[in-house]
Amino acid sequence: MKPKKEILKMSKDELINYKWSDDLELKKENSYCYYCSNCSHCSDCYNCSNCSDCSDCSNCSHCSDCSNCSHCSDCSNCFGCRNLGDKKKHQYKICNVQLTKEEYEKKMKEISKEKELSK
């Protein structure tokens, strides 16, 4: 796992490529959720349950406001995370690295700007 300083310097593409996940296919275009249950306001997710406002996630449960995550449970405000669970809540993480709320929000703004510029 990279240290927090390196994570905060990485671009969106670098974060996505760093995710160490060959089993999570990231989709560039809008599509639908598949095999999800009890989810609301999610997009491009696969096999998730009880999630809300998530995108590009797979095999997650009880998550909210997460993106590009795989095999996570009880997460909120996470990006590019994998295998988070352990019966505790996870919040404000990028690539499994814990950030403060302020650090997370700043990095997500940067990622949003990059996304807008790439359109």
C-alpha positions in Angstrom: 0.0 0.0 0.0 1.3 3.4 -0.9 1.7 6.1 1.8 -0.9 8.9 2.1 1.5 11.5 0.6 1.8 9.5 -2.6 -1.9 8.8 -2.8 -2.7 12.5 -2.5 -0.3 13.4 -5.4 -1.8 10.8 -7.8 -4.2 11.6 -10.7 -7.5 9.9 -11.2 -6.0 7.6 -13.8 -3.1 6.7 -11.6 -5.4 5.9 -8.7 -7.6 3.7 -10.9 -4.5 1.9 -12.3 -3.1 1.5 -8.8 -6.1 -0.3 -7.4 -4.3 -3.6 -7.7 -7.5 -5.0 -9.1 -7.5 -7.1 -12.3 -10.9 -8.5 -11.4 -12.8 -5.1 -11.4 -13.5 -3.9 -14.9 -13.8 -0.1 -15.0 -16.3 1.2 -17.6 -15.8 4.5 -19.3 -19.4 4.8 -20.6 -22.6 5.0 -18.7 -24.3 1.6 -18.3 -26.6 -0.2 -15.9 -26.1 -2.1 -12.7 -26.2 -5.9 -12.9 -27.1 -8.4 -10.2 -27.6 -5.7 -7.6 -30.3 -5.7 -4.9 -31.7 -3.0 -2.7 -29.5 -0.4 -4.1 -30.5 3.2 -5.0 -29.0 5.9 -7.2 -26.0 3.7 -8.2 -24.5 3.3 -11.7 -22.3 0.8 -13.4 -22.2 -1.5 -10.4 -22.1 -5.3 -10.4 -23.3 -7.7 -7.7 -23.8 -5.1 -5.0 -26.4 -5.0 -2.2 -27.9 -2.3 0.0 -25.7 0.5 -1.5 -26.6 4.0 -2.4 -25.0 6.7 -4.6 -22.2 4.4 -5.7 -20.6 4.0 -9.2 -18.3 1.5 -10.8 -18.3 -0.8 -7.8 -18.5 -4.6 -7.6 -19.3 -7.1 -4.9 -20.0 -4.3 -2.3 -22.6 -4.2 0.4 -23.9 -1.5 2.7 -21.8 1.2 1.0 -22.7 4.8 0.1 -21.0 7.5 -2.0 -18.3 5.1 -3.1 -16.7 4.8 -6.6 -14.4 2.2 -8.2 -14.5 -0.1 -5.2 -14.5 -3.9 -5.0 -15.4 -6.4 -2.3 -16.1 -3.6 0.3 -18.7 -3.5 3.1 -19.9 -0.7 5.3 -18.0 2.0 3.5 -18.9 5.6 2.7 -16.9 8.2 0.8 -14.4 5.7 -0.6 -12.6 5.7 -4.0 -10.6 2.8 -5.5 -10.8 0.6 -2.4 -10.7 -3.1 -2.2 -11.5 -5.7 0.4 -12.6 -3.3 3.2 -14.8 -4.9 5.8 -13.7 -6.4 9.1 -17.0 -5.5 10.7 -16.0 -1.8 11.1 -17.1 1.2 9.2 -14.7 2.7 6.6 -14.9 6.4 5.6 -12.8 8.8 3.6 -10.4 6.3 2.0 -8.7 6.3 -1.3 -7.0 3.0 -2.4 -7.5 1.8 1.2 -5.5 4.7 2.6 -7.3 6.7 5.4 -7.6 10.4 4.7 -9.2 13.2 6.7 -12.6 14.4 5.4 -10.9 17.6 4.1 -8.1 15.6 2.3 -10.7 13.3 0.8 -12.9 16.1 -0.4 -10.0 18.0 -1.9 -8.7 14.9 -3.8 -12.2 14.1 -5.1 -12.6 17.7 -6.4 -9.3 17.2 -8.3 -10.6 13.9 -9.7 -13.9 15.5 -10.7 -12.0 18.3 -12.5 -9.8 15.8 -14.4 -13.0 13.9 -15.4 -14.6 17.1 -16.8 -11.4 18.0 -18.7 -11.2 14.6 -20.3 -14.7 14.8 -21.8 
